[in-house]
Amino acid sequence: MSILIEESKCTGCGACTQVCPGSLLKLQDAKAKIAKPERCWGCCSCLKECPVQAIALYLGEDMGGRGGRMHVQKEGHLLHWIAALPGGATKIITVDSRDSNKY
Amino acid sequence: MNIQYLSTDFLILGGGAAGCWAALEFCKRSQGKALLLEKANIRRSGCLAAGVNALNAYIGPGHTPQDYADYAKNDAEGAVDEALLLSMAERLNGTVQKLESLGLTILKNPDGSYATRGWRNVKINGENIKPLLAGAVAQEPRITVLNQANAFDYIVQGDRVTGAFAIAVQSPVLYVVTAKAVLCATGGAAGLYQPNHPGFSRHKLWYPPFNTGAGYAMGVRAGAKMTGFAQRFVALRCKDTIAPTGTLAQGVGAKQINALGEVYEQKYGTATMQRVRGTVRENAENRGPCYLRTAGIPQEQDDELAKAYLNMAPGQTLRWLETAPPSVQNVEIDGTEPYITGGHTASGYAVAVDRATSLKGLFAAGDAAGGCPQKYVTGALAEAEIAAHAALQYMQDDPPQAPDATPVLQTLNAYFFYDTDTVDALEEEMQGVMDAYAGGISRQYTYTKEGLAVAESKIAAIAQKSKSCAAKDMQDLVYILELQERLVVCQAVIAALKEVCA
C-alpha cells in the first residue's frame, strides 16, 4: 500500500509534508516527493491534507492491488473519497464527520 | 550538528494520543510548562493517524470498573496487574465525555446516552480524532510542541531521569532537553518480525511502522525495570490490507469460518488471542483459508462498512471497490506478525499505580506502559491523566543542570563518515531472524529454547553491524537509531521468551 503524487497537479504547498506520520514526504524543486514509497503505512493523512487532490492511495501489487486509485476531496465536514477503478469506473463515497460509524 | 539546550517543567516524549492528553491534563492542574517532543507532527502522528471508529474501552450501563478489570484479566489469561487495570478503568468513561466535548462524534441513543456495541464499545466517527487532540494542544499556550524531533536517549543524573536527548529529523540539530519530570509516551514496537508482505508493502502493518519501540529501548538502556515482553501481540486482520476485523465480527456479527464453511470460533473461544490461535490451527490442520462470513449480509450494510473502513483503514474499502463488496464475498482473515505493545498486552515499563517507572522522575503511559492491557484509546488517555498527576506531585523546585553533550554528539557525527551496512538490509535480516527463530508468522508463532539461542546470537551480530551504518542526512540518522531501538527490543523479547522456555 502506498501513494502516488501527480506532479502536474501538485502546487508545492507542503501541507502533506507537514502531516505524514512517517515524515516520508519532502518538497523537492517545489513539488512533494515520496523518496521511499515502500515505507508508507497507507494511513491517507496526506490525501486528506492535499487541497488539489494530487495524492492517491493504491494497493501494491504484492498485496493483490488491481490498479485502483483513491483521492480525497474535503468540503467542510464532508470527505469525498473518489476512487478511479481498474475498469475505468469512478466511485465516490462521501463521509460526514458528524455521522458516526453504525457498527 | 549544532546543540540546542532546552528546559521545561514536564517533558513528554511522543505526541500520540497519550502524549497530547498528558500535556493537556498537566496544564489543567498546574501553572507549569510542558514540552512535547514528536518525531513526526502531532496532527496525525501515532496509532490514530488513519482514524478509529469505536472507542473500545468504555463501561456501559450496569457494569463497573471492576468488571472491566476482570474482563481484561480473563482475556489476558491472568498475566496483568489488577491494580493498574482498575485505576485505568475508573477513568475510562470520563475520557469519553472529554473527547466528546472536544468535538468527537459519538453515536447516541434516542435518550441521549451513548450507543454501545456490547458493553465495552462506543461507536464514533474517529477519522478526525487526532486533529481534534492536536487542536486542543494548540489552544494551550503553556504547551510547546517540537515536531520532527526524535528522542533517542534519556539524560540520567545520579538515580534520576532529568531529560532526554533528541535529534531534529530535517536539520542538523541535537536537542538537549532538561525537565523536572519526564513522561514516556512513545508507543510500542512494530517492525521487529518479518511482516505479512515483506516486499514493497512491508509497511502495511496493523501497528504503525513508525513506532519503533524507542521508549522501550531507552528504558532498557537506562536500566528501567520492564515487564511482559514475552506477551507478543498478534492481531487477527483482514488478509493483505491488515485492516481491523472487529467492525465485521462485532458490528455485523460475521462469524469466523474455515474453508469448509464451518464456524470454528466456538471451538477455540472468542478471547482476543483465541481468535488468532484458532485461525492458525485451522490453517495448520489444512482447513484454511479462513474467513469472516459476510456473504449474504444486506447490501445497505456494504455502504456503511465502506464508510466505516474509510474512517480507520481506507485500503480495505479500496480492496472491496477493486474486487467485490463484503455482501458478495467473505473477507479472508489472517494473523499478523507479532508486535510488542502495552495497549493490548501487558508489555512495557513496569509501573506503579501512579505510572511511575522504576527510574526516579520517569513516568510512562499508553502503549509504552506495561502491566495493563486492553487500554485502547481511552485507556491510554486515562493513564496519561494518572501519569500527569503523579509527575506534578514529583516535581521539585530545582531545575536540573544540562549535561555535557559532547560525547553524544561525537557518537552521532561518526555515522556520517561510515560507508558500510545499510539500514534496510540489516532491518530485513533482523526481521528474518526473529521470524525464523523467535516465533514469527512462518513458524506459526512457535519457538524453542534452541531457536531462541540462535536468535540471540544473530541479533547480537546485527546490533554490532548497526553501529557502523552510514548516514548521509539527518533522516538516515533517525533510521539508524530506529533500527538500533528495534534491535534492543528484539533482545528484550528473546530474553523474555527464553524465560518462558526455562
Interface residues (C-beta under 8 A of the other chain):
Chain A: M1 S2 Q18 V19 C20 P21 G22 S23 P37 E38 R39 C40 W41 G42 C43 C44 S45 L57 Y58 L59 G60 E61 D62 M63 G64 G65 R66 G67 G68 M70 L79 W81 A83 L85 P86 K91 I93 V95 D96 S97 R98 D99 S100 N101 K102 Y103
Chain B: K39 A40 N41 R43 R44 S45 G46 A49 A50 N53 A54 T105 I106 L107 A115 R117 K123 I124 N125 G126 E127 N128 Q148 V169 Q170 H197 G199 F200 S201 R202 H203 K204 L205 P208 P209 F210 D240 T241 T247 L248 Q250 G251 V252 Q301 D303 E304 L305 A306 K307 A308 L310 N311 P314 G315 T317 L318 R319 L321 E322 T323 Q475
